Amino acid sequence: MSEFLDKIYTLINHHLNYTKRLRLSMETGVAFQHQSERECEFGRLFYGQVYPCANQLPAPVGSVILEIEELHRKFHHTACYAHDETKIKEMYHLTDT
């Protein structure tokens, strides 16, 4: 379990790097390749192994999984429409929640 949680933590940090790369893209004008919430490495792990089990787990755990899904989906949706610093700050906030 500890190894799995370490991997999750690492993948969450990937989203901080995603945000930094998006900001750099906005500053330099270089095109940015967006990924959906299911395309990123965290999403593939989450939707492949964790999310399908949400209804089979105790209610408090299932609720946390659903909350994570909502935050993750919102992060990628925000990234697709990020054209200014306000959206970048919102993305940082979502990764820090």
C-alpha positions in Angstrom: 0.0 0.0 0.0 2.8 2.4 0.8 4.3 1.9 -2.7 0.9 2.6 -4.2 0.5 5.8 -2.2 4.0 6.9 -3.1 3.2 6.5 -6.8 0.0 8.5 -6.3 1.9 11.3 -4.6 4.5 11.3 -7.5 1.7 11.5 -10.1 0.0 14.4 -8.3 3.4 16.2 -8.5 3.3 15.6 -12.2 0.3 17.9 -12.3 2.4 20.7 -10.8 4.9 20.2 -13.6 2.0 20.1 -16.1 1.0 23.5 -14.8 4.5 24.9 -15.0 4.8 23.6 -18.6 1.5 25.2 -19.5 2.6 28.5 -18.0 5.9 28.4 -19.9 3.9 27.7 -23.1 1.7 30.7 -22.5 4.8 32.9 -21.9 6.7 31.7 -25.0 3.8 31.1 -27.4 4.8 27.5 -28.0 1.9 25.2 -28.5 0.9 23.1 -25.5 -0.2 19.5 -25.8 -3.2 19.1 -23.4 -4.2 15.8 -22.0 -7.6 14.8 -20.7 -8.1 13.5 -17.2 -8.0 10.0 -18.6 -4.9 10.4 -20.7 -2.4 11.5 -18.1 -0.5 8.9 -16.1 -2.5 9.7 -12.9 -5.7 9.4 -14.8 -4.8 6.0 -16.3 -4.0 4.7 -12.9 -6.9 6.3 -11.2 -9.6 5.4 -13.7 -8.1 2.0 -14.3 -7.6 0.8 -10.7 -9.1 3.1 -8.2 -12.3 4.7 -9.5 -14.0 1.4 -10.6 -13.8 0.3 -6.9 -15.3 3.4 -5.4 -18.8 1.9 -4.9 -17.3 -1.2 -3.3 -15.5 0.6 -0.6 -16.8 2.1 2.7 -18.8 5.3 2.2 -16.1 7.7 3.5 -13.5 6.2 1.2 -15.8 6.2 -1.7 -16.6 9.8 -1.1 -12.9 10.8 -1.1 -12.4 8.9 -4.4 -15.3 10.8 -5.9 -13.9 14.1 -4.6 -10.5 13.3 -6.1 -12.2 12.5 -9.5 -14.0 15.8 -9.5 -10.8 17.8 -8.6 -8.8 15.9 -11.3 -11.4 16.4 -14.0 -11.7 20.1 -13.1 -7.9 20.5 -13.3 -7.7 19.2 -16.8 -10.8 21.1 -17.9 -9.3 24.3 -16.5 -6.0 23.6 -18.3 -7.8 23.4 -21.6 -9.1 26.9 -21.1 -6.1 28.5 -19.4 -5.2 31.7 -21.2 -4.1 33.8 -18.3 -2.5 33.8 -14.9 -5.9 33.5 -13.1 -6.5 30.0 -14.6 -2.9 29.0 -13.8 -3.4 30.0 -10.2 -6.6 28.0 -10.1 -4.8 25.0 -11.4 -2.1 25.3 -8.7 -4.9 25.6 -6.1 -6.5 22.4 -7.5 -3.2 20.4 -7.1 -2.8 21.7 -3.6 -6.2 20.7 -2.4 
